[in-house]
Amino acid sequence: MRATTLLNRVLKFSGTNITTVEFDGQGPVIATVKLTARKKLSCPHCPFITKAAYDTRWAESTWRHLDLGGTPLVLKMLRRRLRCPEHGVVVQAVPFARPNARFTRDFEDLVAWLVTRADKSSVSAFTRIAWRTVGAICERVVEEQLDDTRFENLVSLGVDEISWKKHHNYLTLISDHETSTILWGAAGKNAATLDKFFTEIGPENTQSIEAVSMDMGAAFIKSVTKNAPDAAICIDPFHCVQLATNALDAVRRAFWQKARELPDQAFAKKYKGNRWALLKNPGKLTDMQDATLKQMEEDGGELWEAYLLKESLREVFAGDLETEDVMGMISQWCDAATASGMAPFMKTGATLRGHMEGIYQAVTRKISNGKHEGLNNKIRTMTRRSYGFHSPEATLALIMLACGPVTTRLPYHK
């Protein structure tokens, strides 16, 4: 069997024939290809097709394909130029590669599948391409698969920011509660960043949004209020409890600082070393932490009162109670926090009172950012593992590949 016949049968490129094969025993296997519909020139960026070439010149292009037994396979082809009414003068499209790519679609799909499961350096070494190229491939795959239909018929969304790099580099991410996927993302975490999302989806898609869950940050609340005034703002219960947890830790640190001034340093170490016994949920304590907590209960005092305040608020949200009961208990909790005289809890109570409507909406609709936080944990794991993504665009592409509406498959599993 001839080499060209073998490769045509194995590769099965639609609308393409391999005419010659070259291999010198050292470099890659070079296969020259031609399109079966040679008289039809297609724009690589839109469905436009024409029979008229822009000029008489031919441009030679090459694409890296999947290896043959560990030997790189390179496709080579002469292409014509055409004038597209929308995109101007461009080189004709080929069915086996994406626009502006020097790799075949199958090769890029392999890279996209690998990068969601391994670190970027390993993917780079395995495929023998530069690590910057890995990020560019991810962006092309995501750009091809993402379309605006994902913004249709949205009902409830989650919004949160996540740090993707050192020195306060943040991404704002939007998730769909129905599908538990990341729909959109952009660099930054202010109101202007979230405004871009509403501008992109348009007024028609914005009108269908009924609720948006978030933390108590003023920037996101401002953007949603301006762009989707009919959507209910739901304050995530987890962040409410987190405020009380932070207040408890602030009280503990204050006790520790005072204890450090005492002659007996063992007393100071007690408050520093017992941090997790206070901050963890009771059901997750180790035996030693549980014993420590019981000793604190016997000692009593302001620190134990702070612990009870934190736990009482957590149990309010954890219990399966009616909305009216929950809101009444939260109001009573705010009164108790104010009456405690502890500045961190007084501040937490005032903050919760200022967001009672958002908490009410979250409790009534039973909406939280729990699913979004789960996606954030997955994203943090990936960004730590896939070090080397030095631009927000490449990082967002990775997020969409692993947590978005993009499906990654191995070429031979399609």
C-alpha positions in Angstrom: 0.0 0.0 0.0 1.3 3.4 -0.9 2.2 5.8 1.9 -0.3 8.4 0.7 -3.1 5.9 0.6 -2.3 4.7 4.1 -2.2 8.2 5.5 -5.5 9.2 3.8 -7.2 6.2 5.3 -5.7 6.7 8.7 -6.1 10.5 9.1 -9.5 10.8 7.4 -9.3 14.5 6.8 -12.7 15.7 5.4 -12.4 17.5 2.1 -8.7 16.9 1.9 -6.4 14.5 0.1 -2.7 13.8 0.8 -0.8 13.8 -2.4 2.8 13.2 -1.4 4.8 12.1 1.7 8.4 12.9 2.5 10.6 11.5 5.3 14.4 11.7 5.4 14.7 9.5 8.5 15.7 12.4 10.8 13.1 15.2 10.8 9.3 15.1 10.7 7.1 13.3 8.3 6.0 15.9 5.8 2.6 15.3 4.0 1.5 17.6 1.2 -2.2 18.0 1.1 -4.7 19.6 -1.2 -8.4 20.4 -0.9 -10.9 18.4 -2.9 -13.0 21.6 -3.6 -10.1 23.6 -4.9 -12.2 26.1 -6.8 -14.1 27.2 -3.7 -12.3 29.6 -1.4 -13.6 30.0 2.2 -13.0 32.8 4.7 -11.5 31.4 7.9 -13.5 33.7 10.1 -17.0 33.5 8.6 -19.1 31.3 6.2 -18.3 33.5 3.1 -17.3 31.4 0.1 -16.1 32.6 -3.3 -14.5 31.2 -6.5 -12.6 34.4 -7.2 -9.1 34.6 -5.8 -7.7 37.9 -4.6 -4.5 37.5 -6.7 -2.4 34.9 -8.5 0.0 34.3 -5.6 0.1 31.1 -3.6 1.1 31.0 0.1 2.7 27.9 1.5 1.4 26.9 5.0 2.4 24.2 7.4 0.5 22.6 10.3 1.8 20.3 13.0 -0.4 17.2 13.4 -0.4 14.3 15.9 2.8 12.3 16.0 3.2 9.1 14.1 4.9 6.6 16.4 6.7 9.5 18.2 7.7 11.2 14.9 6.1 14.6 14.3 3.7 14.8 11.3 3.6 18.1 9.4 1.0 19.0 6.8 2.0 21.3 4.0 -0.2 23.0 1.5 -0.3 25.9 -1.0 -3.2 28.3 -0.3 -4.8 31.2 -2.1 -5.9 34.5 -0.8 -9.5 35.9 -1.1 -11.3 39.1 -0.3 -14.0 38.7 2.3 -16.6 41.5 2.4 -16.4 41.5 6.2 -12.8 40.6 7.0 -10.9 41.9 4.0 -8.0 40.1 2.4 -7.4 36.7 4.1 -5.8 33.4 3.3 -8.3 30.7 2.5 -9.6 28.4 5.3 -8.7 24.7 5.7 -11.1 22.2 7.3 -8.5 20.6 9.5 -7.2 23.7 11.3 -8.5 26.7 13.1 -7.9 30.3 11.8 -4.4 31.7 12.4 -3.2 28.3 13.8 -0.1 26.4 12.9 -1.4 23.2 14.4 -4.2 21.0 13.3 -7.5 21.0 15.1 -6.9 17.4 16.4 -3.5 18.5 17.8 -5.0 21.5 19.6 -7.8 19.5 21.0 -5.3 17.1 22.5 -3.4 20.0 24.1 -6.7 21.4 25.5 -7.6 18.1 27.0 -4.2 17.6 28.6 -4.0 21.1 30.1 -7.1 20.5 32.2 -5.5 17.5 33.7 -1.8 18.3 34.0 0.5 21.3 34.6 1.5 23.5 31.7 5.1 22.5 31.7 4.3 18.8 31.5 1.9 19.5 28.6 4.6 21.5 26.9 7.2 18.7 27.3 4.8 16.0 26.2 3.7 17.7 23.0 7.1 19.4 22.3 5.8 22.9 22.0 6.6 26.1 23.8 4.7 26.8 27.0 3.4 30.1 25.6 2.0 28.2 22.7 -0.1 26.1 25.1 -1.9 29.2 26.3 -2.5 30.4 22.8 -4.0 27.0 21.8 -6.3 27.1 24.8 -7.5 30.6 23.8 -8.3 29.4 20.2 -10.2 26.3 21.3 -12.3 28.3 23.7 -12.9 31.0 21.2 -14.2 28.5 18.7 -16.5 26.7 21.1 -18.0 29.5 23.1 -21.0 31.2 21.6 -23.6 33.7 22.8 -26.3 31.0 23.2 -24.9 30.4 26.7 -26.4 33.7 27.7 -29.9 32.8 26.7 -32.7 32.1 29.3 -30.5 32.8 32.3 -32.4 32.8 35.6 -30.1 32.7 38.6 -26.4 33.7 38.5 -23.5 33.8 40.9 -20.7 36.4 40.9 -17.4 36.4 42.7 -13.8 37.4 42.3 -10.8 35.1 42.5 -7.1 35.8 42.7 -5.2 34.1 39.9 -1.8 35.6 40.4 0.3 37.3 43.1 0.2 41.1 43.8 -3.6 41.4 43.8 -4.5 40.2 40.3 -8.1 39.3 40.3 -10.7 37.8 37.9 -14.4 38.4 38.1 -16.3 35.2 37.3 -20.0 34.7 36.5 -21.6 31.2 37.0 -24.9 29.8 36.1 -26.6 28.1 39.1 -28.6 25.8 36.8 -25.7 24.3 35.0 -22.9 24.9 37.7 -20.6 26.2 35.0 -18.6 29.4 34.6 -20.3 31.5 31.9 -18.1 34.6 31.7 -15.0 36.1 33.2 -12.8 39.2 32.9 -9.8 40.7 34.6 -10.6 43.0 37.6 -13.1 43.0 40.4 -14.8 46.4 40.3 -18.2 47.6 39.1 -16.9 48.5 35.7 -15.7 44.9 35.2 -19.1 43.4 35.9 -20.7 46.1 33.7 -18.9 44.5 30.8 -20.8 41.3 31.4 -24.2 43.0 31.1 -23.1 45.0 28.1 -22.0 41.7 26.3 -25.2 39.7 27.0 -27.4 42.7 26.0 -30.7 44.0 27.5 -32.8 41.1 26.2 -30.8 38.4 28.1 -30.5 40.7 31.1 -34.2 40.9 31.5 -34.5 37.1 32.1 -32.2 37.2 35.1 -34.2 36.8 38.3 -31.5 36.6 41.0 -27.8 37.2 41.4 -25.9 35.8 44.4 -22.8 37.5 45.7 -20.9 38.6 48.8 -21.4 42.0 50.4 -19.0 43.9 48.2 -20.4 47.3 47.2 -19.0 47.1 43.6 -21.0 44.0 42.5 -24.1 45.3 44.2 -23.8 48.6 42.4 -23.4 47.0 39.0 -26.3 44.6 39.3 -28.6 47.4 40.7 -27.7 49.6 37.7 -27.8 47.0 34.9 -30.4 44.5 36.2 -32.7 46.4 38.5 -35.4 43.7 38.4 -33.0 41.0 39.5 -33.0 40.1 43.2 -29.6 40.6 45.0 -29.0 37.5 47.2 -26.3 37.9 49.8 -24.5 34.6 50.2 -25.1 33.0 53.7 -21.6 31.7 53.7 -20.1 35.2 53.6 -22.5 36.2 56.5 -21.1 33.5 58.7 -17.6 34.3 57.5 -18.0 37.8 58.9 -18.8 36.4 62.3 -15.8 34.0 62.0 -13.5 36.8 61.2 -14.9 38.8 64.1 -14.2 35.8 66.4 -10.6 35.6 65.2 -10.2 39.3 65.8 -11.4 38.9 69.4 -9.0 35.9 69.8 -6.0 37.9 68.5 -6.8 40.8 70.9 -6.8 38.3 73.8 -3.5 36.9 72.6 -1.9 40.4 72.3 -3.0 41.2 75.9 -1.7 37.8 77.1 1.7 38.4 75.5 2.2 41.3 78.0 1.8 38.9 81.0 4.8 37.2 82.7 3.3 33.8 82.1 3.8 33.2 78.4 2.0 29.8 78.6 -1.2 31.8 78.8 -0.4 33.6 75.6 0.4 30.4 73.8 -3.0 29.0 74.8 -4.8 31.6 72.7 -2.5 31.5 69.8 -2.4 27.7 69.5 -6.2 27.2 69.9 -7.2 29.2 66.8 -8.6 26.3 64.8 -10.5 24.9 67.8 -12.5 28.1 67.8 -12.8 28.7 64.0 -13.6 25.2 62.8 -17.2 23.8 62.8 -17.8 21.5 65.9 -18.4 18.4 63.7 -14.9 18.7 62.2 -12.8 19.1 65.4 -10.1 16.6 66.3 -10.2 15.0 69.7 -7.5 17.4 71.0 -9.4 20.4 69.6 -12.6 19.2 71.2 -11.0 18.9 74.6 -9.5 22.4 74.2 -12.9 23.8 73.4 -14.4 22.2 76.5 -11.7 23.7 78.6 -12.5 27.1 77.1 -16.2 26.6 77.9 -15.3 25.9 81.6 -13.1 29.1 81.6 -15.9 31.2 80.1 -15.3 34.9 79.6 -15.5 37.2 76.6 -13.8 34.8 74.2 -16.3 32.0 74.9 -19.1 34.5 74.4 -17.6 35.4 71.0 -17.5 31.7 70.1 -21.1 31.2 71.0 -22.1 34.2 68.8 -20.3 32.8 65.8 -21.8 29.4 66.3 -25.3 30.7 66.8 -25.2 32.6 63.5 -23.9 29.5 61.7 -26.7 27.4 63.1 -29.3 29.9 61.9 -28.2 29.4 58.3 -27.5 25.7 58.7 -31.0 24.8 60.0 -34.0 24.1 57.8 -36.2 26.9 59.1 -38.9 29.1 57.7 -37.8 32.4 56.2 -39.6 34.5 58.9 -37.9 32.5 61.6 -34.5 32.9 60.0 -34.8 36.6 59.6 -36.1 37.0 63.1 -33.2 35.1 64.5 -30.7 37.1 62.4 -32.3 40.4 63.8 -31.9 39.0 67.3 -28.4 38.0 66.6 -27.5 41.5 65.5 -29.0 42.9 68.7 -26.9 40.4 70.7 -23.8 41.3 68.8 -24.3 45.0 69.5 -25.0 44.3 73.1 -21.8 42.2 73.5 -19.7 45.4 73.4 -17.0 43.6 71.3 -16.1 46.0 68.5 -15.6 43.3 65.8 -19.1 41.8 66.5 -20.7 45.2 66.7 -19.4 46.0 63.3 -20.6 42.6 61.9 -24.0 43.2 63.3 -24.2 46.6 61.7 -23.1 45.1 58.4 -25.7 42.4 58.4 -28.4 44.9 59.2 -27.4 46.9 56.2 -27.9 43.8 53.9 -31.1 42.3 55.4 -33.0 42.6 52.1 -30.3 40.7 50.3 -30.1 38.0 53.0 -33.9 37.7 52.9 -33.8 37.1 49.1 -31.1 34.5 49.5 -33.1 32.6 52.3 -36.4 32.9 50.5 -35.0 31.7 47.1 -32.6 29.2 48.8 -29.8 30.6 46.6 -26.2 30.7 47.7 -22.7 30.9 46.2 -22.0 27.4 47.3 -21.7 25.9 43.8 -19.6 28.9 42.7 -17.3 28.5 45.6 -16.8 24.8 44.6 -15.8 26.0 41.1 -13.4 28.5 42.7 -11.7 25.7 44.7 -11.3 23.8 41.4 -9.9 26.8 39.7 -7.4 27.6 42.5 -6.1 24.0 42.2 -5.7 24.4 38.5 -4.0 27.7 38.5 -1.5 26.5 41.2 -0.8 23.4 39.2 -0.8 25.0 35.7 1.8 27.6 36.5 2.9 29.5 33.5 -0.3 31.3 32.5 0.9 34.8 32.7 -2.1 36.6 31.1 -5.7 36.9 32.2 -6.8 35.8 28.7 -4.9 32.5 28.9 -6.1 31.9 32.5 -9.7 32.5 31.6 -9.3 30.1 28.6 -8.1 27.4 31.0 -11.1 28.2 33.4 -13.5 27.9 30.5 -12.0 24.6 29.4 -12.3 23.0 32.8 -15.2 24.8 34.4 -17.1 26.4 31.6 -19.5 25.2 28.9 -16.6 24.0 26.7 -16.3 20.3 26.1 -12.8 18.9 25.8 -12.3 15.5 24.1 -9.4 13.6 22.9 -9.2 13.5 19.0 -9.7 9.8 18.9 -12.7 9.8 21.2 -14.9 12.1 19.0 
